[in-house]
Amino acid sequence: VEISARMRQVEAEILARAPEHQVQPSLERVEAVLDLLGNPERTYRTVHITGTNGKTSTARMTERLLAAGGMRTGRFTSPHLATIRERISLDGEPISEEGFIAAWEDVAPYVAMVDERSQAAGGPRLSFFEVLAVMALAAFADYPVDVAVIEVGLGGRWDATNVIGSDVAVITPIGRDHERWLGSSITEIAHEKAGIIKDGSTVIVAHQVPEAAAEIEQAAASHRAVVRRERDPQEDPTSPEAGVLQVLDRQLAVGGQLVTFATAAAVYEDAFLPLHGEYQAHNALLALAAAEAVHGGRRLPARIVEDGFASVTSPGRLEVLRSSPTVLVDAGHNPHGIEALTGAIEEAFGFQHLVAVLGVMADKDAEGILAGLEPVTDAVVCVPIDSPRAMDVEDLGEIAREVYGADRVVVSQQLGEGVERAVALRNPHRRLRRFGRRGPRPVRQALTAAARSCDGAPRILVLTAVARAFGLVAGPAVVSAREAAGGMRGWECERAMSISSACSGAPHGRSQDASGPIGVVRSPITAAWSSFTLGCVALMPGTNTC
């Protein structure tokens, strides 16, 4: 009890600092604290990961591959879903409460010294994220780890994590996001992210749009870095400048996919990846190349690849929480991420009718997010997010009407009510309009849905956003409705404390019960700094509640 109470106290002290979205573009404060600590970040090797989407999944896969090879590993990622301790992981597990407290108490005196010095000069205290970065780098040295996988918080060039002298830099696909801080063009954003490349390092690069690729190539050349680039499908494979990284083949499998990878060192055939979506196969390719680079560019033994990928989890990234009804969660929060999400849903699941329940942060491209969801959903229910950064739900509803049309949009003032109204939209006597501005859904999906629906009854996919901004823990609140209309069983939507506590132990893969496939997707369309509270809904007669 005493440890838990102290943990809450430490977390409150850290959260009282400037939040992650109040960006303070400088490395000086973090460098000063690390200098006072004796530069613990120099005692182990590092893999530094940036990009717009896929950073956390790539970091988790890289860490698992390195751990499978016998290395002691650290991992620093953001945001967290259930506990702030998830951000600092040791050997794949969140740091313990005792370890988190010790990490804070070790660095706190030096943080206070730098705070005082900065404020005396008219500057700010270290921010929430800066303190966590310092704690992670110190904790990794204290453990100690052989290698740490570090995810950038925002951008790269002046991110608090860019104090490390990384052996390996990984740049996932770059798109538009956080334009207020990184710039409004792909070129500007790529310039910021390429700032993590260090002299003589190895750079693993995902397939990029030309503007981003040019910035990365220029930065790599200026630092004399070795580049391992994903091959552009349009480039000449015989060219000496062609990329060497490829996803050669993908096959759907129960609970994930079988993927064949090609790297500079080897071809790895039919590796099982327990994650859905083509984008996750490409994230895995980057992780595999990064792990090779840590091992000097050598081919990894088949056992390491098999064991590493088999142990991968990526909470909140197209995660199947349960089946019957199918419950998914995804953390996409920009048009680039939504494009990957919708493609993966169409590929891996046979849902016929989809309803989105959505909340968006004010600094996000709501129109772009909605435009990406519209072709694969029948309606959208807009709900508020419990965050000072949330977009007003009425404003979101107005944008949604422009994208979907007024007859396909519902605005709700509460999450529970929003889910309730989404459930009502599955009434089989109401025919939802199938096509939006972008025209009909693909014939392939229509045929698939028809083949999987044995009775023609509507199916629902609910995609919702519920955020706890900056990791602030909120108490559970339960909203229930009993004896739903149309003979449905009662349903419950629980605002749970975490993904793991909502429907824990859920089976993975496709789901089809006696009534045909139905789905409930809950996808946080939030800022990269937010965490999620989730629930589930039972929609059809004969299915189980959470």
Rosetta blueprint (number, residue, H / E / L):
1 V L
2 E H
3 I H
4 S H
5 A H
6 R H
7 M H
8 R H
9 Q H
10 V H
11 E H
12 A H
13 E H
14 I H
15 L H
16 A L
17 R L
18 A L
19 P L
20 E L
21 H L
22 Q L
23 V L
24 Q L
25 P L
26 S L
27 L L
28 E H
29 R H
30 V H
31 E H
32 A H
33 V H
34 L H
35 D H
36 L H
37 L L
38 G L
39 N L
40 P H
41 E H
42 R H
43 T L
44 Y L
45 R E
46 T E
47 V E
48 H E
49 I E
50 T E
51 G L
52 T L
53 N L
54 G L
55 K H
56 T H
57 S H
58 T H
59 A H
60 R H
61 M H
62 T H
63 E H
64 R H
65 L H
66 L H
67 A H
68 A H
69 G L
70 G L
71 M L
72 R L
73 T E
74 G E
75 R E
76 F E
77 T L
78 S L
79 P L
80 H L
81 L L
82 A L
83 T L
84 I H
85 R H
86 E H
87 R H
88 I E
89 S E
90 L E
91 D L
92 G L
93 E E
94 P E
95 I L
96 S L
97 E H
98 E H
99 G H
100 F H
101 I H
102 A H
103 A H
104 W H
105 E H
106 D H
107 V H
108 A H
109 P H
110 Y H
111 V H
112 A H
113 M H
114 V H
115 D H
116 E H
117 R H
118 S H
119 Q H
120 A H
121 A L
122 G L
123 G L
124 P L
125 R L
126 L L
127 S L
128 F H
129 F H
130 E H
131 V H
132 L H
133 A H
134 V H
135 M H
136 A H
137 L H
138 A H
139 A H
140 F H
141 A H
142 D H
143 Y L
144 P L
145 V L
146 D L
147 V E
148 A E
149 V E
150 I E
151 E E
152 V L
153 G L
154 L L
155 G L
156 G L
157 R L
158 W L
159 D L
160 A H
161 T H
162 N H
163 V H
164 I L
165 G L
166 S L
167 D L
168 V E
169 A E
170 V E
171 I E
172 T L
173 P L
174 I L
175 G L
176 R L
177 D L
178 H L
179 E H
180 R H
181 W H
182 L H
183 G L
184 S L
185 S L
186 I H
187 T H
188 E H
189 I H
190 A H
191 H H
192 E H
193 K H
194 A H
195 G H
196 I H
197 I L
198 K L
199 D L
200 G L
201 S L
202 T E
203 V E
204 I E
205 V E
206 A L
207 H L
208 Q L
209 V L
210 P H
211 E H
212 A H
213 A H
214 A H
215 E H
216 I H
217 E H
218 Q H
219 A H
220 A H
221 A H
222 S H
223 H L
224 R L
225 A L
226 V E
227 V E
228 R E
229 R E
230 E E
231 R L
232 D L
233 P L
234 Q L
235 E L
236 D L
237 P L
238 T L
239 S L
240 P L
241 E L
242 A L
243 G L
244 V L
245 L E
246 Q E
247 V E
248 L E
249 D E
250 R E
251 Q E
252 L E
253 A E
254 V L
255 G L
256 G E
257 Q E
258 L E
259 V E
260 T E
261 F E
262 A E
263 T L
264 A L
265 A L
266 A L
267 V E
268 Y E
269 E E
270 D E
271 A E
272 F E
273 L E
274 P L
275 L L
276 H L
277 G L
278 E H
279 Y H
280 Q H
281 A H
282 H H
283 N H
284 A H
285 L H
286 L H
287 A H
288 L H
289 A H
290 A H
291 A H
292 E H
293 A H
294 V H
295 H L
296 G L
297 G L
298 R L
299 R L
300 L L
301 P L
302 A H
303 R H
304 I H
305 V H
306 E H
307 D H
308 G H
309 F H
310 A H
311 S L
312 V L
313 T L
314 S L
315 P L
316 G L
317 R L
318 L L
319 E E
320 V E
321 L E
322 R E
323 S L
324 S L
325 P L
326 T E
327 V E
328 L E
329 V E
330 D L
331 A L
332 G L
333 H L
334 N L
335 P H
336 H H
337 G H
338 I H
339 E H
340 A H
341 L H
342 T H
343 G H
344 A H
345 I H
346 E H
347 E H
348 A H
349 F L
350 G L
351 F L
352 Q L
353 H L
354 L L
355 V E
356 A E
357 V E
358 L E
359 G L
360 V L
361 M E
362 A L
363 D L
364 K L
365 D L
366 A H
367 E H
368 G H
369 I H
370 L H
371 A H
372 G H
373 L H
374 E H
375 P H
376 V H
377 T L
378 D L
379 A E
380 V E
381 V E
382 C E
383 V L
384 P L
385 I L
386 D L
387 S L
388 P L
389 R L
390 A E
391 M L
392 D L
393 V H
394 E H
395 D H
396 L H
397 G H
398 E H
399 I H
400 A H
401 R H
402 E H
403 V H
404 Y H
405 G L
406 A H
407 D H
408 R H
409 V E
410 V E
411 V E
412 S L
413 Q L
414 Q L
415 L H
416 G H
417 E H
418 G H
419 V H
420 E H
421 R H
422 A H
423 V H
424 A H
425 L L
426 R L
427 N L
428 P L
429 H L
430 R L
431 R L
432 L L
433 R L
434 R L
435 F L
436 G E
437 R L
438 R L
439 G E
440 P L
441 R L
442 P L
443 V H
444 R H
445 Q H
446 A H
447 L H
448 T H
449 A H
450 A H
451 A H
452 R H
453 S L
454 C L
455 D L
456 G L
457 A L
458 P L
459 R L
460 I L
461 L L
462 V E
463 L E
464 T L
465 A L
466 V L
467 A E
468 R E
469 A H
470 F H
471 G H
472 L L
473 V L
474 A L
475 G L
476 P L
477 A E
478 V E
479 V E
480 S E
481 A E
482 R L
483 E L
484 A L
485 A L
486 G L
487 G L
488 M L
489 R L
490 G L
491 W E
492 E E
493 C E
494 E E
495 R E
496 A L
497 M L
498 S L
499 I L
500 S L
501 S L
502 A L
503 C L
504 S L
505 G L
506 A L
507 P L
508 H L
509 G L
510 R L
511 S L
512 Q L
513 D E
514 A L
515 S L
516 G E
517 P L
518 I L
519 G E
520 V E
521 V E
522 R E
523 S L
524 P L
525 I L
526 T L
527 A L
528 A L
529 W L
530 S L
531 S E
532 F E
533 T L
534 L L
535 G L
536 C L
537 V L
538 A L
539 L L
540 M L
541 P L
542 G L
543 T L
544 N L
545 T L
546 C L
